[in-house]
Amino acid sequence: MQPSPNLHSADTRRAVSEPQQFPPLELVNRPTVPTEQAAHYLLRRPQTLRGWACAETFPDGLRPVRINGRLAWPVAGIRAALGVA
């Protein structure tokens, strides 16, 4: 009997269930970060940030940039929204 194609391997299930690990905000030296990483720093869900971008209701200084159809969030804006220098 062959395994069902809908079943995932243990590695796949583990990768889906484990949260992503991101470096501390003070160590980030890139100008922008992807939505998932920005949401981690802002303690929000990624879909919340996508909603902000769509409705343009993001906090002051946190306007995302669209790069090839994807959102990139400015690290300086994340720091400003958190009140971190």
MMTF fields as JSON, N, C-alpha, C and O atoms, coordinates in Angstrom:
{
  "mmtfVersion": "1.0.0",
  "mmtfProducer": "UNKNOWN",
  "numBonds": 339,
  "numAtoms": 340,
  "numGroups": 85,
  "numChains": 1,
  "numModels": 1,
  "chainsPerModel": [1],
  "groupsPerChain": [85],
  "chainIdList": ["A"],
  "bondAtomList": [4, 2, 8, 6, 12, 10, 16, 14, 20, 18, 24, 22, 28, 26, 32, 30, 36, 34, 40, 38, 44, 42, 48, 46, 52, 50, 56, 54, 60, 58, 64, 62, 68, 66, 72, 70, 76, 74, 80, 78, 84, 82, 88, 86, 92, 90, 96, 94, 100, 98, 104, 102, 108, 106, 112, 110, 116, 114, 120, 118, 124, 122, 128, 126, 132, 130, 136, 134, 140, 138, 144, 142, 148, 146, 152, 150, 156, 154, 160, 158, 164, 162, 168, 166, 172, 170, 176, 174, 180, 178, 184, 182, 188, 186, 192, 190, 196, 194, 200, 198, 204, 202, 208, 206, 212, 210, 216, 214, 220, 218, 224, 222, 228, 226, 232, 230, 236, 234, 240, 238, 244, 242, 248, 246, 252, 250, 256, 254, 260, 258, 264, 262, 268, 266, 272, 270, 276, 274, 280, 278, 284, 282, 288, 286, 292, 290, 296, 294, 300, 298, 304, 302, 308, 306, 312, 310, 316, 314, 320, 318, 324, 322, 328, 326, 332, 330, 336, 334],
  "bondOrderList": [1, 1, 1, 1, 1, 1, 1, 1, 1, 1, 1, 1, 1, 1, 1, 1, 1, 1, 1, 1, 1, 1, 1, 1, 1, 1, 1, 1, 1, 1, 1, 1, 1, 1, 1, 1, 1, 1, 1, 1, 1, 1, 1, 1, 1, 1, 1, 1, 1, 1, 1, 1, 1, 1, 1, 1, 1, 1, 1, 1, 1, 1, 1, 1, 1, 1, 1, 1, 1, 1, 1, 1, 1, 1, 1, 1, 1, 1, 1, 1, 1, 1, 1, 1],
  "groupList": [{"groupName": "MET", "atomNameList": ["N", "CA", "C", "O"], "elementList": ["N", "C", "C", "O"], "formalChargeList": [0, 0, 0, 0], "bondAtomList": [1, 0, 2, 1, 3, 2], "bondOrderList": [1, 1, 2], "singleLetterCode": "M", "chemCompType": "L-PEPTIDE LINKING"}, {"groupName": "GLN", "atomNameList": ["N", "CA", "C", "O"], "elementList": ["N", "C", "C", "O"], "formalChargeList": [0, 0, 0, 0], "bondAtomList": [1, 0, 2, 1, 3, 2], "bondOrderList": [1, 1, 2], "singleLetterCode": "Q", "chemCompType": "L-PEPTIDE LINKING"}, {"groupName": "PRO", "atomNameList": ["N", "CA", "C", "O"], "elementList": ["N", "C", "C", "O"], "formalChargeList": [0, 0, 0, 0], "bondAtomList": [1, 0, 2, 1, 3, 2], "bondOrderList": [1, 1, 2], "singleLetterCode": "P", "chemCompType": "L-PEPTIDE LINKING"}, {"groupName": "SER", "atomNameList": ["N", "CA", "C", "O"], "elementList": ["N", "C", "C", "O"], "formalChargeList": [0, 0, 0, 0], "bondAtomList": [1, 0, 2, 1, 3, 2], "bondOrderList": [1, 1, 2], "singleLetterCode": "S", "chemCompType": "L-PEPTIDE LINKING"}, {"groupName": "ASN", "atomNameList": ["N", "CA", "C", "O"], "elementList": ["N", "C", "C", "O"], "formalChargeList": [0, 0, 0, 0], "bondAtomList": [1, 0, 2, 1, 3, 2], "bondOrderList": [1, 1, 2], "singleLetterCode": "N", "chemCompType": "L-PEPTIDE LINKING"}, {"groupName": "LEU", "atomNameList": ["N", "CA", "C", "O"], "elementList": ["N", "C", "C", "O"], "formalChargeList": [0, 0, 0, 0], "bondAtomList": [1, 0, 2, 1, 3, 2], "bondOrderList": [1, 1, 2], "singleLetterCode": "L", "chemCompType": "L-PEPTIDE LINKING"}, {"groupName": "HIS", "atomNameList": ["N", "CA", "C", "O"], "elementList": ["N", "C", "C", "O"], "formalChargeList": [0, 0, 0, 0], "bondAtomList": [1, 0, 2, 1, 3, 2], "bondOrderList": [1, 1, 2], "singleLetterCode": "H", "chemCompType": "L-PEPTIDE LINKING"}, {"groupName": "ALA", "atomNameList": ["N", "CA", "C", "O"], "elementList": ["N", "C", "C", "O"], "formalChargeList": [0, 0, 0, 0], "bondAtomList": [1, 0, 2, 1, 3, 2], "bondOrderList": [1, 1, 2], "singleLetterCode": "A", "chemCompType": "L-PEPTIDE LINKING"}, {"groupName": "ASP", "atomNameList": ["N", "CA", "C", "O"], "elementList": ["N", "C", "C", "O"], "formalChargeList": [0, 0, 0, 0], "bondAtomList": [1, 0, 2, 1, 3, 2], "bondOrderList": [1, 1, 2], "singleLetterCode": "D", "chemCompType": "L-PEPTIDE LINKING"}, {"groupName": "THR", "atomNameList": ["N", "CA", "C", "O"], "elementList": ["N", "C", "C", "O"], "formalChargeList": [0, 0, 0, 0], "bondAtomList": [1, 0, 2, 1, 3, 2], "bondOrderList": [1, 1, 2], "singleLetterCode": "T", "chemCompType": "L-PEPTIDE LINKING"}, {"groupName": "ARG", "atomNameList": ["N", "CA", "C", "O"], "elementList": ["N", "C", "C", "O"], "formalChargeList": [0, 0, 0, 0], "bondAtomList": [1, 0, 2, 1, 3, 2], "bondOrderList": [1, 1, 2], "singleLetterCode": "R", "chemCompType": "L-PEPTIDE LINKING"}, {"groupName": "VAL", "atomNameList": ["N", "CA", "C", "O"], "elementList": ["N", "C", "C", "O"], "formalChargeList": [0, 0, 0, 0], "bondAtomList": [1, 0, 2, 1, 3, 2], "bondOrderList": [1, 1, 2], "singleLetterCode": "V", "chemCompType": "L-PEPTIDE LINKING"}, {"groupName": "GLU", "atomNameList": ["N", "CA", "C", "O"], "elementList": ["N", "C", "C", "O"], "formalChargeList": [0, 0, 0, 0], "bondAtomList": [1, 0, 2, 1, 3, 2], "bondOrderList": [1, 1, 2], "singleLetterCode": "E", "chemCompType": "L-PEPTIDE LINKING"}, {"groupName": "PHE", "atomNameList": ["N", "CA", "C", "O"], "elementList": ["N", "C", "C", "O"], "formalChargeList": [0, 0, 0, 0], "bondAtomList": [1, 0, 2, 1, 3, 2], "bondOrderList": [1, 1, 2], "singleLetterCode": "F", "chemCompType": "L-PEPTIDE LINKING"}, {"groupName": "TYR", "atomNameList": ["N", "CA", "C", "O"], "elementList": ["N", "C", "C", "O"], "formalChargeList": [0, 0, 0, 0], "bondAtomList": [1, 0, 2, 1, 3, 2], "bondOrderList": [1, 1, 2], "singleLetterCode": "Y", "chemCompType": "L-PEPTIDE LINKING"}, {"groupName": "GLY", "atomNameList": ["N", "CA", "C", "O"], "elementList": ["N", "C", "C", "O"], "formalChargeList": [0, 0, 0, 0], "bondAtomList": [1, 0, 2, 1, 3, 2], "bondOrderList": [1, 1, 2], "singleLetterCode": "G", "chemCompType": "PEPTIDE LINKING"}, {"groupName": "TRP", "atomNameList": ["N", "CA", "C", "O"], "elementList": ["N", "C", "C", "O"], "formalChargeList": [0, 0, 0, 0], "bondAtomList": [1, 0, 2, 1, 3, 2], "bondOrderList": [1, 1, 2], "singleLetterCode": "W", "chemCompType": "L-PEPTIDE LINKING"}, {"groupName": "CYS", "atomNameList": ["N", "CA", "C", "O"], "elementList": ["N", "C", "C", "O"], "formalChargeList": [0, 0, 0, 0], "bondAtomList": [1, 0, 2, 1, 3, 2], "bondOrderList": [1, 1, 2], "singleLetterCode": "C", "chemCompType": "L-PEPTIDE LINKING"}, {"groupName": "ILE", "atomNameList": ["N", "CA", "C", "O"], "elementList": ["N", "C", "C", "O"], "formalChargeList": [0, 0, 0, 0], "bondAtomList": [1, 0, 2, 1, 3, 2], "bondOrderList": [1, 1, 2], "singleLetterCode": "I", "chemCompType": "L-PEPTIDE LINKING"}],
  "groupTypeList": [0, 1, 2, 3, 2, 4, 5, 6, 3, 7, 8, 9, 10, 10, 7, 11, 3, 12, 2, 1, 1, 13, 2, 2, 5, 12, 5, 11, 4, 10, 2, 9, 11, 2, 9, 12, 1, 7, 7, 6, 14, 5, 5, 10, 10, 2, 1, 9, 5, 10, 15, 16, 7, 17, 7, 12, 9, 13, 2, 8, 15, 5, 10, 2, 11, 10, 18, 4, 15, 10, 5, 7, 16, 2, 11, 7, 15, 18, 10, 7, 7, 5, 15, 11, 7],
  "groupIdList": [1, 2, 3, 4, 5, 6, 7, 8, 9, 10, 11, 12, 13, 14, 15, 16, 17, 18, 19, 20, 21, 22, 23, 24, 25, 26, 27, 28, 29, 30, 31, 32, 33, 34, 35, 36, 37, 38, 39, 40, 41, 42, 43, 44, 45, 46, 47, 48, 49, 50, 51, 52, 53, 54, 55, 56, 57, 58, 59, 60, 61, 62, 63, 64, 65, 66, 67, 68, 69, 70, 71, 72, 73, 74, 75, 76, 77, 78, 79, 80, 81, 82, 83, 84, 85],
  "secStructList": [7, 7, 7, 7, 6, 6, 7, 7, 7, 2, 2, 2, 2, 2, 2, 2, 2, 1, 7, 7, 7, 7, 7, 7, 4, 4, 4, 7, 7, 1, 1, 3, 3, 3, 2, 2, 2, 2, 2, 2, 2, 2, 6, 1, 7, 2, 2, 2, 2, 2, 2, 2, 2, 2, 2, 6, 7, 7, 7, 6, 6, 7, 7, 7, 3, 3, 3, 6, 6, 3, 3, 3, 3, 3, 2, 2, 2, 2, 2, 2, 2, 2, 6, 7, 7],
  "xCoordList": [0.839, 0.0, 0.884, 1.791, 0.62, 1.416, 0.816, -0.395, 1.691, 1.171, 0.33, 0.56, -0.624, -1.499, -0.702, 0.117, -0.92, -0.17, -0.542, 0.175, -1.647, -2.072, -1.386, -1.472, -0.716, -0.044, 1.302, 1.998, 1.656, 2.924, 3.938, 3.583, 5.18, 6.225, 6.33, 5.826, 6.979, 7.16, 7.923, 7.642, 8.892, 9.659, 8.766, 8.899, 7.866, 6.969, 6.031, 5.826, 5.459, 4.555, 5.284, 4.731, 6.508, 7.284, 7.587, 7.511, 7.929, 8.26, 7.044, 7.178, 5.873, 4.663, 4.279, 3.799, 4.473, 4.016, 4.996, 4.585, 6.278, 7.253, 7.248, 7.279, 7.209, 7.254, 8.631, 9.639, 8.652, 9.917, 10.729, 10.18, 12.029, 12.929, 13.503, 14.047, 13.379, 13.892, 14.931, 14.826, 15.935, 16.938, 16.308, 15.29, 16.897, 16.377, 16.388, 17.251, 15.436, 15.292, 16.559, 16.906, 17.26, 18.466, 19.609, 20.565, 19.52, 20.557, 20.223, 21.059, 19.027, 18.619, 19.28, 19.116, 20.038, 20.735, 20.257, 20.902, 19.144, 18.553, 17.584, 17.034, 17.358, 16.43, 14.967, 14.172, 14.61, 13.236, 13.226, 14.225, 12.08, 11.893, 10.556, 9.677, 10.385, 9.107, 7.998, 8.258, 6.787, 5.612, 5.665, 5.365, 6.037, 6.054, 7.028, 6.733, 8.165, 9.171, 8.705, 8.876, 8.127, 7.615, 6.507, 6.452, 5.633, 4.554, 5.115, 4.578, 6.184, 6.828, 7.292, 7.042, 7.957, 8.47, 7.344, 7.463, 6.262, 5.156, 4.119, 3.124, 4.357, 3.44, 2.034, 1.035, 1.984, 0.731, 0.815, 1.89, -0.31, -0.323, -0.021, -0.369, 0.621, 0.95, -0.273, -0.172, -1.419, -2.613, -3.036, -3.621, -2.752, -3.06, -2.263, -2.803, -0.973, -0.136, -0.589, -0.558, -1.006, -1.505, -2.77, -2.972, -3.619, -4.823, -4.478, -5.098, -3.475, -3.017, -2.57, -2.907, -1.81, -1.283, -2.414, -2.391, -3.386, -4.496, -5.358, -5.727, -5.675, -6.536, -5.75, -6.341, -4.428, -3.531, -3.833, -3.961, -3.943, -4.222, -3.073, -3.287, -1.871, -0.697, -0.285, -0.635, 0.466, 0.952, 1.85, 2.446, 1.936, 2.768, 4.202, 4.774, 4.773, 6.156, 6.362, 7.497, 5.294, 5.437, 4.9, 4.523, 4.857, 4.324, 5.168, 6.377, 4.529, 5.283, 5.62, 4.983, 6.624, 7.043, 6.668, 6.833, 6.171, 5.849, 7.013, 7.391, 7.57, 8.688, 8.259, 8.071, 8.106, 7.659, 6.376, 6.244, 5.448, 4.157, 4.145, 3.11, 5.261, 5.336, 5.551, 6.129, 5.076, 5.247, 6.588, 6.995, 7.259, 8.502, 8.302, 7.94, 8.538, 8.284, 9.583, 10.529, 9.667, 10.913, 11.257, 10.419, 12.49, 12.952, 12.903, 12.549, 13.254, 13.192, 11.756, 11.542, 10.788, 9.383, 8.924, 8.135, 9.411, 9.078, 9.643, 8.962, 10.892, 11.518, 10.748, 10.545, 10.332, 9.584, 8.232, 7.819, 7.551, 6.254, 6.382, 5.468, 7.515, 7.762, 8.369, 8.466, 8.779, 9.411, 10.835, 11.327, 11.505, 12.891, 13.785, 13.482, 14.867, 15.769, 16.565, 17.366],
  "yCoordList": [-1.183, 0.0, 1.245, 1.367, 2.157, 3.38, 4.462, 4.497, 5.365, 6.445, 7.412, 7.606, 7.998, 8.968, 10.229, 10.667, 10.818, 12.03, 13.242, 14.243, 13.166, 14.294, 14.32, 15.319, 13.251, 13.213, 13.912, 13.787, 14.639, 15.346, 14.557, 13.813, 14.73, 14.095, 14.792, 15.901, 14.141, 14.73, 16.041, 16.975, 16.129, 17.372, 18.518, 19.645, 18.234, 19.274, 19.736, 20.937, 18.802, 19.181, 19.997, 20.963, 19.625, 20.345, 21.758, 22.709, 21.908, 23.22, 24.143, 25.346, 23.587, 24.396, 24.801, 25.916, 23.937, 24.219, 25.081, 25.741, 25.091, 25.874, 27.325, 27.58, 28.283, 29.686, 30.035, 29.433, 31.019, 31.441, 32.186, 32.849, 32.068, 32.77, 33.977, 33.841, 35.151, 36.371, 36.975, 36.822, 37.66, 38.307, 39.463, 40.006, 39.846, 41.009, 42.246, 42.385, 43.122, 44.309, 45.15, 45.711, 45.251, 46.08, 45.511, 46.226, 44.232, 43.627, 43.663, 43.299, 44.093, 44.137, 45.335, 46.468, 45.082, 46.169, 46.34, 47.035, 45.721, 45.894, 47.067, 47.361, 47.74, 48.883, 48.467, 49.208, 47.272, 46.797, 45.325, 44.621, 44.875, 43.464, 43.01, 43.838, 41.695, 41.191, 41.292, 41.539, 41.1, 41.26, 40.381, 40.856, 39.118, 38.203, 38.686, 38.605, 39.178, 39.661, 40.961, 41.133, 41.864, 43.12, 42.832, 43.466, 41.889, 41.524, 40.975, 41.245, 40.214, 39.678, 40.811, 40.775, 41.8, 42.91, 43.779, 44.299, 43.931, 44.788, 44.044, 44.628, 42.762, 41.926, 41.921, 42.049, 41.773, 41.675, 40.453, 39.883, 40.056, 38.96, 39.545, 40.694, 38.77, 39.292, 39.83, 40.814, 39.186, 39.638, 41.035, 41.781, 41.397, 42.74, 43.774, 44.803, 43.503, 44.428, 44.509, 45.584, 43.388, 43.416, 44.265, 44.991, 44.169, 44.997, 46.472, 47.31, 46.795, 48.18, 48.704, 49.823, 47.884, 48.313, 48.518, 49.467, 47.637, 47.726, 48.956, 49.683, 49.187, 50.305, 51.59, 52.644, 51.505, 52.627, 53.23, 54.445, 52.355, 52.783, 52.422, 52.215, 52.346, 51.977, 53.142, 54.291, 52.846, 53.922, 54.897, 54.537, 56.13, 57.15, 56.659, 56.088, 56.884, 56.515, 55.075, 54.653, 54.31, 52.877, 52.483, 51.328, 53.386, 53.091, 52.007, 52.176, 50.888, 49.825, 50.196, 51.057, 49.53, 49.697, 48.412, 47.318, 48.543, 47.347, 47.06, 47.896, 45.862, 45.433, 44.161, 43.121, 44.245, 43.109, 42.494, 41.27, 43.319, 42.846, 42.382, 41.933, 42.48, 42.076, 43.31, 44.306, 43.221, 44.335, 44.227, 43.149, 45.347, 45.451, 46.587, 47.699, 46.304, 47.273, 47.908, 47.19, 49.247, 49.917, 49.679, 49.862, 49.273, 49.006, 50.293, 50.258, 51.425, 52.708, 53.006, 53.545, 52.673, 52.888, 51.976, 52.387, 50.748, 49.811, 50.339, 50.336, 50.794, 51.351, 52.596, 52.778, 53.433, 54.636, 54.264, 54.863, 53.284, 52.865, 52.276, 52.392, 51.649, 51.064, 52.056, 51.773, 53.223, 54.223, 53.865, 54.247, 53.124, 52.721, 53.62, 53.864, 54.107, 55.0, 54.253, 54.855],
  "zCoordList": [0.0, 0.0, 0.0, 0.823, -0.913, -1.003, -0.113, 0.101, 0.416, 1.255, 0.437, -0.757, 1.086, 0.441, 0.099, 0.906, -1.07, -1.446, -0.588, -0.596, 0.151, 0.976, 2.335, 3.049, 2.698, 3.988, 3.877, 2.869, 4.91, 4.926, 5.738, 6.652, 5.395, 6.184, 7.535, 7.712, 8.472, 9.803, 9.704, 10.455, 8.784, 8.623, 8.162, 8.641, 7.242, 6.742, 7.84, 8.013, 8.583, 9.67, 10.722, 11.248, 11.033, 12.04, 11.552, 12.33, 10.277, 9.725, 9.74, 9.964, 9.506, 9.493, 10.907, 11.112, 11.875, 13.233, 14.032, 14.987, 13.665, 14.409, 13.938, 12.734, 14.871, 14.454, 13.896, 14.266, 13.0, 12.429, 13.472, 14.351, 13.363, 14.269, 13.53, 12.434, 14.132, 13.534, 14.465, 15.682, 13.917, 14.778, 15.544, 15.113, 16.667, 17.396, 16.49, 15.624, 16.699, 15.84, 15.823, 14.783, 16.955, 16.997, 16.148, 15.848, 15.757, 14.919, 13.434, 12.607, 13.084, 11.676, 11.019, 11.471, 9.938, 9.243, 7.803, 7.018, 7.452, 6.127, 6.167, 7.228, 5.056, 5.068, 5.235, 5.813, 4.725, 4.835, 5.233, 5.088, 5.737, 6.085, 5.518, 5.279, 5.295, 4.785, 5.837, 7.014, 5.396, 6.248, 7.492, 8.587, 7.351, 8.49, 9.569, 10.761, 9.15, 10.094, 10.758, 11.965, 9.988, 10.547, 11.558, 12.612, 11.248, 12.164, 13.469, 14.544, 13.375, 14.578, 15.489, 16.693, 14.936, 15.728, 16.301, 17.41, 15.548, 15.97, 16.813, 17.24, 17.048, 17.827, 17.223, 17.932, 15.927, 15.183, 14.285, 14.1, 13.732, 12.768, 11.387, 11.116, 10.516, 9.179, 8.429, 7.696, 8.612, 7.903, 8.349, 7.564, 9.589, 10.074, 9.294, 8.889, 9.083, 8.33, 6.877, 6.278, 6.308, 4.931, 4.845, 3.872, 5.868, 5.915, 6.023, 5.368, 6.858, 6.967, 5.606, 5.219, 4.889, 3.592, 2.585, 1.801, 2.611, 1.665, 1.944, 1.021, 3.213, 3.593, 3.85, 4.086, 3.804, 4.1, 5.474, 5.621, 6.472, 7.844, 8.783, 9.977, 8.253, 9.046, 9.945, 9.673, 11.026, 11.904, 11.134, 10.12, 11.63, 10.976, 10.822, 11.751, 9.655, 9.39, 8.998, 8.778, 8.906, 8.637, 7.266, 7.068, 6.343, 5.011, 4.327, 4.163, 3.924, 3.253, 1.81, 1.203, 1.29, -0.098, -0.821, -0.28, -2.026, -2.808, -3.75, -4.571, -3.613, -4.45, -5.163, -4.531, -6.474, -7.281, -6.731, -6.688, -6.317, -5.835, -4.387, -3.895, -3.705, -2.297, -1.427, -1.863, -0.194, 0.735, 1.443, 1.875, 1.551, 2.317, 3.309, 2.924, 4.588, 5.655, 6.098, 6.419, 6.128, 6.499, 7.97, 8.854, 8.213, 9.58, 10.404, 11.582, 9.796, 10.51, 10.938, 12.024, 10.121, 10.456, 11.587, 12.438, 11.598, 12.673, 13.979, 15.005, 13.939, 15.145, 15.634, 16.834, 14.698, 15.067, 15.688, 16.681, 15.107, 15.646, 17.046, 17.863, 17.313, 18.635, 19.612, 20.806, 19.111, 19.974, 20.34, 21.403, 19.449, 19.66, 18.806, 17.638, 19.374, 18.622, 17.583, 16.868]
}
